[in-house]
């Protein structure tokens, strides 16, 4: 635990990450506060029924917008996409405040609220793809996600608290005005975070048809990769339960235990406190190679906690149950997002998160509507059991795919990680890309005089020398020698040709071998790495004294 806390503290002390996380806290507060203020406005216009309709109007367009807005994260610099998201949020929150202050027509005001609801979908996909690029190791990535979980838990508590305070003394417009300013502060925090990972991808075109086709890339990948589909399904199921909670807070407090409306607020707060505890508990995930057990167990615990409401004896126990659900939600979110970052390629990662964000909006709406209808048809106790069992069922159905992600997992090798990070061609790679290499590399112990690469053979591996020395020869003529940190084998892999030279050990050698497919996936999928390895190959072909094979 001490080592895990040290990693989290290291991440928190990183100025760039700290600014991103602080902005993310403000974003989460703004999201929850704006949601409450929008519903209060709608309730004032037409009561609970109208508020439900407005909630759907706000959520459904956001669900459609999110997957397509996320395409920007796979085409442009991630830090700039994050910045643009906060700018759009500041503008739409300010527009909503103005519409509420001048008492614009309901159509105009609801349109502004819907724009604000759609704008908040831009942040999580942008941050989800930025973290893998900006962190240096798998443990750092999980730690960054854990700190984000803390920001989400605090935002879930503080956002409604601030909104409630403002609504006591003022009106919904003030909530949007205050959090428009918060969004401006968020923009300032990420304005110049000084980060360019060099990971912008080739742009397929700027025609409407090309952009539309690219926008659907996330859907195509999620549908094709069953592991990603299973993770997204469970995470969406967790969000369905969050939507259900909006109804259950009121139904449990007022309809089941016959208490005052204030208890609905207390139950809501208990979820927030549980989420904060979950963020603290997420520290135990840092450095773990196997995250699928935590992902599956936390999802199941949240579902079973909701189902257990059918048997709780009093509101005090109900508050504890809701807190457990909040704790499990954050653990599931940290584990699930880290798993997505591990398995989805960088080229489509933002769009995968966009699909998740869009489904999340629909899931919130679905959870609220379906829960209300079920309570009317089958009663509260049967409803909480039915709703609660959704997640365990999804986990069982998707376990084969999700479990395969780290079924043969092993802890990253510190020696291999340090060696790879020292090489210019690997240093720009994201933590998940490095992690995939580490998971499959092979260590070789070779005696002196061993032929590591033979000229004319097919290229199947890339090698990095960790200890000892090797000699590179071509047609019997010595071209170069190399020791620790020297790498060979990239020319045949990159140019799809036979080995251009032979490599023989001069002393006993310890070397890492990386298979062709994994090497090419890593370096050619990242602009900076590809440029560097191509430069190395070109230099070695033109200058035999720097030869590889």
VENDACOR-V143494 format. One record per residue. N is the residue number from 1. PHI is phi in whole degrees, -180 to 180 (* if undefined). OMEGA is omega as a letter, one per 40 degrees, with the letter a starting at -180 (NA if undefined). Layout:
BEGIN
N_PHI_OMEGA + N_PHI_OMEGA
END
This chain:
BEGIN
1_*_a + 2_-62_i + 3_-65_a + 4_-67_i + 5_-64_i + 6_-63_i + 7_-64_i + 8_-61_i + 9_-66_i + 10_-63_i + 11_-63_a + 12_-64_a + 13_-81_i + 14_-67_a + 15_-61_a + 16_-65_a + 17_-65_a + 18_-63_i + 19_-67_i + 20_-64_a + 21_-68_i + 22_-65_i + 23_-63_a + 24_-68_i + 25_-62_i + 26_-60_i + 27_-63_a + 28_-66_i + 29_-61_a + 30_-63_a + 31_-60_a + 32_-72_i + 33_-66_a + 34_-65_i + 35_-62_i + 36_-64_a + 37_-63_i + 38_-63_i + 39_-70_i + 40_-63_i + 41_-60_a + 42_-66_i + 43_-63_i + 44_-65_i + 45_-79_a + 46_-147_i + 47_82_a + 48_-63_a + 49_-62_i + 50_-67_i + 51_-61_i + 52_-65_i + 53_-65_i + 54_-63_i + 55_-59_i + 56_-64_a + 57_-61_a + 58_-75_a + 59_-83_a + 60_-63_i + 61_-59_i + 62_-62_i + 63_-64_i + 64_-78_a + 65_-71_a + 66_-54_a + 67_-63_a + 68_-87_i + 69_-64_a + 70_-67_i + 71_-58_i + 72_-58_a + 73_-67_i + 74_-97_a + 75_-115_a + 76_-127_i + 77_-56_a + 78_-63_a + 79_-66_a + 80_-74_i + 81_-67_i + 82_-62_i + 83_-60_a + 84_-61_i + 85_-61_i + 86_-68_i + 87_-64_i + 88_-63_i + 89_-63_i + 90_-60_a + 91_-67_a + 92_-73_i + 93_-66_i + 94_-64_i + 95_-61_i + 96_-64_i + 97_-62_i + 98_-62_a + 99_-60_i + 100_-73_a + 101_-66_a + 102_-88_a + 103_54_i + 104_-63_a + 105_-60_i + 106_-54_a + 107_-62_a + 108_-66_a + 109_-64_a + 110_-66_i + 111_-63_i + 112_-65_i + 113_-63_i + 114_-67_i + 115_-62_i + 116_-65_i + 117_-64_i + 118_-71_a + 119_-64_a + 120_-70_i + 121_-77_a + 122_-81_a + 123_-77_a + 124_-62_i + 125_-61_i + 126_-64_i + 127_-71_i + 128_-62_i + 129_-92_i + 130_-75_a + 131_-58_i + 132_-60_a + 133_-80_a + 134_-95_i + 135_-90_a + 136_-108_a + 137_-151_i + 138_-56_i + 139_-66_i + 140_-62_a + 141_-64_i + 142_-63_i + 143_-64_i + 144_-63_i + 145_-66_i + 146_-67_i + 147_-65_i + 148_-63_i + 149_-61_i + 150_-64_i + 151_-62_i + 152_-67_i + 153_-64_i + 154_-65_i + 155_-64_i + 156_-64_i + 157_-84_a + 158_-74_a + 159_-59_i + 160_-62_i + 161_-63_i + 162_-65_i + 163_-61_i + 164_-62_i + 165_-64_a + 166_-66_a + 167_-72_i + 168_-67_a + 169_-106_a + 170_-141_a + 171_-147_a + 172_-56_i + 173_-59_i + 174_-67_i + 175_-63_a + 176_-68_i + 177_-64_a + 178_-61_a + 179_-84_i + 180_-67_i + 181_-66_i + 182_-59_i + 183_-67_i + 184_-65_i + 185_-62_i + 186_-58_i + 187_-61_i + 188_-64_a + 189_-63_a + 190_-104_a + 191_-58_i + 192_-134_a + 193_-80_i + 194_65_a + 195_-134_i + 196_-140_a + 197_-82_i + 198_69_a + 199_-101_i + 200_-64_a + 201_-103_i + 202_-60_a + 203_-94_a + 204_-75_a + 205_142_a + 206_-114_i + 207_-73_a + 208_-59_a + 209_-66_a + 210_-66_i + 211_-65_i + 212_-63_i + 213_-64_i + 214_-66_a + 215_-64_i + 216_-82_a + 217_-59_i + 218_-64_i + 219_-63_a + 220_-64_a + 221_-69_i + 222_-60_i + 223_-69_a + 224_-83_a + 225_-96_a + 226_-65_i + 227_-66_i + 228_-65_i + 229_-60_a + 230_-66_i + 231_-63_a + 232_-62_a + 233_-63_a + 234_-68_i + 235_-63_i + 236_-67_i + 237_-63_i + 238_-61_i + 239_-69_i + 240_-56_i + 241_-67_i + 242_-63_i + 243_-62_i + 244_-65_a + 245_-62_i + 246_-56_i + 247_-85_a + 248_-67_i + 249_-55_a + 250_-73_a + 251_-64_a + 252_-70_a + 253_-70_a + 254_-93_a + 255_-77_a + 256_-95_a + 257_-100_i + 258_59_i + 259_-101_a + 260_-77_a + 261_-61_a + 262_-61_i + 263_-66_i + 264_-63_i + 265_-67_i + 266_-64_i + 267_-65_i + 268_-61_a + 269_-63_a + 270_-63_i + 271_-64_i + 272_-63_i + 273_-64_i + 274_-63_i + 275_-65_i + 276_-64_i + 277_-63_i + 278_-64_i + 279_-65_i + 280_-66_a + 281_-68_a + 282_-64_i + 283_-57_a + 284_-66_i + 285_-82_a + 286_-64_i + 287_84_i + 288_-83_i + 289_-76_a + 290_-93_i + 291_-110_a + 292_-65_i + 293_-60_i + 294_-63_i + 295_-63_a + 296_-71_a + 297_-66_a + 298_-64_i + 299_-64_a + 300_-65_a + 301_-63_i + 302_-62_a + 303_-62_a + 304_-68_i + 305_-64_i + 306_-64_i + 307_-62_a + 308_-68_i + 309_-60_a + 310_-64_a + 311_-117_a + 312_-71_a + 313_-87_a + 314_-155_a + 315_-69_i + 316_-61_i + 317_-66_i + 318_-60_i + 319_-61_i + 320_-64_i + 321_-62_i + 322_-64_i + 323_-64_i + 324_-61_i + 325_-63_i + 326_-66_i + 327_-61_a + 328_-65_a + 329_-61_a + 330_-68_i + 331_-58_i + 332_-64_a + 333_-66_i + 334_-63_a + 335_-65_a + 336_-66_a + 337_-67_i + 338_-65_i + 339_-63_i + 340_-61_i + 341_-66_i + 342_-76_a + 343_-100_a + 344_-85_i + 345_-62_a + 346_-59_a + 347_-64_a + 348_-125_a + 349_-61_i + 350_-61_a + 351_-69_i + 352_-63_i + 353_-66_i + 354_-65_i + 355_-60_i + 356_-62_a + 357_-64_i + 358_-64_i + 359_-62_i + 360_-61_i + 361_-65_i + 362_-64_a + 363_-65_i + 364_-59_i + 365_-64_a + 366_-61_a + 367_-61_a + 368_-66_a + 369_-68_a + 370_-65_i + 371_-63_i + 372_-60_i + 373_-66_a + 374_-64_i + 375_-61_i + 376_-67_a + 377_-89_a + 378_-117_i + 379_93_a + 380_-66_a + 381_-61_i + 382_-66_a + 383_-66_a + 384_-66_i + 385_-66_a + 386_-64_a + 387_-65_a + 388_-66_a + 389_-79_a + 390_-58_a + 391_-67_i + 392_-56_i + 393_-65_i + 394_-62_i + 395_-63_i + 396_-63_a + 397_-65_a + 398_-101_a + 399_-63_a + 400_-59_a + 401_-75_a + 402_-66_a + 403_-62_a + 404_-70_a + 405_-62_a + 406_-129_i + 407_-60_i + 408_-111_a + 409_-70_i + 410_-145_a + 411_-67_i + 412_-58_a + 413_-80_a + 414_-59_i + 415_-64_a + 416_-67_i + 417_-62_a + 418_-63_a + 419_-66_a + 420_-66_a + 421_-66_i + 422_-77_a + 423_-85_a + 424_-56_a + 425_-75_i + 426_-105_a + 427_-59_i + 428_-79_a + 429_-68_i + 430_-71_i + 431_-58_i + 432_-64_i + 433_-65_i + 434_-63_a + 435_-62_i + 436_-65_i + 437_-67_a + 438_-62_a + 439_-69_a + 440_-123_a + 441_-72_a + 442_-124_i + 443_-89_i + 444_-120_i + 445_-112_a + 446_-120_i + 447_-80_i + 448_-63_i + 449_86_a + 450_-81_i + 451_-84_a + 452_-78_i + 453_-133_i + 454_-113_a + 455_-56_i + 456_96_i + 457_-75_i + 458_-72_i + 459_-85_a + 460_-128_a + 461_-144_i + 462_-113_a + 463_-123_i + 464_-125_a + 465_-83_i + 466_-97_i + 467_-153_a + 468_94_a + 469_-135_i + 470_-128_i + 471_-121_i + 472_-106_i + 473_-130_i + 474_-137_a + 475_54_i + 476_83_a + 477_-102_i + 478_-69_i + 479_-107_a + 480_-165_i + 481_-130_a + 482_-151_i + 483_-122_a + 484_-54_a + 485_93_i + 486_-77_a + 487_-126_a + 488_-141_i + 489_108_a + 490_-75_a + 491_-64_a + 492_-63_a + 493_-72_a + 494_-71_a + 495_-94_a + 496_55_i + 497_-127_i + 498_-72_a + 499_-58_a + 500_-89_a + 501_-157_i + 502_-104_i + 503_-129_a + 504_-126_a + 505_-77_i + 506_-89_i + 507_-136_i + 508_-56_a + 509_-128_i + 510_-112_a + 511_-138_i + 512_-98_i + 513_-116_i + 514_-116_a + 515_-64_a + 516_-51_a + 517_-62_a + 518_-68_i + 519_-61_a + 520_-66_i + 521_-60_a + 522_-72_a + 523_-83_a + 524_-85_i + 525_-88_a + 526_-132_a + 527_-57_a + 528_-66_a + 529_-65_i + 530_-62_i + 531_-62_a + 532_-70_a + 533_-71_i + 534_-64_i + 535_-64_i + 536_-63_a + 537_-62_a + 538_-64_i + 539_-63_a + 540_-72_i + 541_-72_a + 542_-85_a + 543_-127_a + 544_-55_i + 545_-67_i + 546_-111_a + 547_-67_i + 548_-125_a + 549_-139_NA
END
